[in-house]
């Protein structure tokens, strides 16, 4: 029978570990991979897999923050402009199938 590998316990990312991780990212660059980050952090209990997971979380969080910032900066509100509809206004468009009107909200 094969020997089972000993499972490592879950690691809690303390503020100190997080600080080391962020410092490694700053030093090695945004495109750094897990192994150089792990070597830079120099934490004996930490595994490559744990750093990979943290790096993935970091990149997802960063991407979401960028998208949120882009969305908030690109949405312009012009409430009094005649070509801009408010959320409560509707547009009446002809339904060519049965010559009736239906309302659609933008």
Secondary structure, DSSP 8 states (H G I E B T S, - for coil): --------------HHHHHHHHHHHHHH-TT--HHHHHHHHT-TT--HHHHHHHHHHHHHHHHHHHHHHHHHHH----TT-TT---TT--EEEEETTTTEEEEE--
